[in-house]
Amino acid sequence: MPRIRLRAFALPLAAAVLSLALVACDDADGDSTATPTATPTETTTSTGTPVNDGGGTSGNAGGNAGSPAVSPTAPGSVSATPGPDSPVSSDDPSSPTPAPTEDPGLADGTRVVALAPIESIDVLFLESFPVQYRLHVVSGLPSGCAAFHGVEVEREGTTFTVTVTNTVPAPNQQIACTMIYGLKETSVDLGTGLESGTEYTVNVNDHTTTFVAQ
């Protein structure tokens, strides 16, 4: 009789131990399948600087905040400061009087030199010591076949004679030219050392003007 009771008591005890072992196994499996902590990632902006998406350290954020911002230069932008080799426009008072150009057509007779029509002439006094005198001339190019040739200056006493010329096709050349009237601005040096208070005359082709030297 005592052996039967002991066996009856041992069966519930074994079932309880087995239940505890199953619970322990479930806890271990739950720990091994826990969701891992997300690792912060970094994205890159269009300027190539890494930007933290919120998971980075405060040290990186402080370093980025202390960096100065640099404005990119727009593509195709060009600096407005002229270089030493930049060309000088013909109406610049400091440009020299243009000498006659060598037109290949003059050598073979297909082109000839002709007086340029004059649109306007003005004498300029430059603020310098001694005073410099320059003549601003606007001449015409009667057609698309006309080309500016040059300027020649002669002085006799108080009279300046300025000759402005173009080159045009020779009369025997049968060339069709566009009827476009162009303009050419030229700065002519009249020199320095003129006698103050004296009136001078300037003849430019068929135009004449006078001025009193300072």
Residue, then its C-alpha position, 0 to 999 in steps of 0.5 A: m500500500p505505501r508503494i502505490r501512494l509514493r508512485a501516485f505522488a511522483l507523477p504530479l511532481a514530474a509533470a511540474v518539473l517538465s512544465l518549468a523546463l518548458v517555460a525556461c526554454d520559451d524565455a530563452d527563445g524569446d530573448s534570442t528572437a528579440t528585435p535588434t536595435a536599428t543602426p542610424t544611417e547617413t544620407t548625402t545631400s546634393t553638395g556631398t556633405p553627409v547629413n545625419d538622419g537623427g541617429g547620430t551623435s551630438g559631436n557630429a552635429g556640433g562639427n557640422a554646425g561650426s563649418p562655414a557655409v560656402s555658396p556655389t558659383a553658378p555654372g557659366s558665370v564669369s568674373a566682371t573684372p577685365g583682364p590686362d589683355s581685354p580689348v579697348s573699344s574704339d571710343d575709349p579716350s585712352s585708345p590710340t588713333p587707329a592707323p590705316t589697315e592693310d586690306p588685301g583687296l587694295a593690292d590686287g585692285t578689287r577694292v579702293v579707298a574712299l572717304a567715309p561719310i561723317e555723322s558727328i565730331d566732338v572735341l574732348f578735353l581730358e582731365s590731365f596735366p597737361v590737358q590732352y585733346r581728343l576728337h570723337v568721330v562717328s563715321g558711316l559704312p554705306s553698305g555691307c561691302a564697306a569696311f573701315h580703313g583708318v584715320e590720318v591727322e595733319r596739323e598746320g598752325t591752328t588747323f587740324t586736318v583729319t581724313v577718315t577713310n573706308t575701303v569699298p569694292a572697285p567700280n569694275q567689280q560687279i558685287a551685290c552688297t547689302m544696303i545696310y548703313g553701319l556706324k563706326e566710332t573712332s577716337v583721334d588724338l589731337g595731342t597736348g601743349l596747345e596754347s591756352g585761349t587760342e581757337y583751333t579749327v578741326n576739318v574732318n572730311d567735309h565737316t568742320t568744328t572749332f574749339v578754344a584750348q584750355 
